[in-house]
Amino acid sequence: MHESYVPSHHADAAFLLAVRTGVRPHHWNFGPMPPIEGLTDDDVTDIVAYVRSLQRSGGLIDDGS
């Protein structure tokens, strides 16, 4: 598994920063991600929750249960 899929690799705040400012290519070779207009902070919070749920169901997050 690539380290970028590990939840601790990108903090939740990194998602908001990526949406607001864009991201230079660093895990891919097909160009930069531009800033995304039209998403609210709440939208990004929901996206992060979804990504974390996928990581949890994939066994990448251990909630200690």
C-alpha positions, -999 to +999 in steps of 0.1 A: +000+000+000+012+035-008+019+057+022-005+084+008-034+061+018-024+060+054-047+084+073-018+101+091-002+110+058-027+138+052-043+155+081-079+166+078-069+202+074-048+193+043-080+185+025-094+220+031-060+236+021-060+215-011-095+226-020-087+263-013-052+265-029-048+235-051-021+209-050+011+204-070+016+169-083+033+148-057+016+114-057+007+114-094+021+124-127-009+139-145-006+175-135-016+197-106-050+198-089-064+233-092-083+250-064-120+239-063-145+267-063-180+263-048-172+240-019-179+252+016-159+243+046-189+220+056-187+203+022-150+196+027-157+184+062-182+159+047-157+148+021-131+142+048-156+122+068-164+101+038-127+094+030-120+085+066-150+061+066-135+044+036-101+042+054-119+028+084-138+002+065-105-007+047-088-014+080-065+017+078-080+034+109-082+016+142-107+032+165-096+010+193-128-010+193 
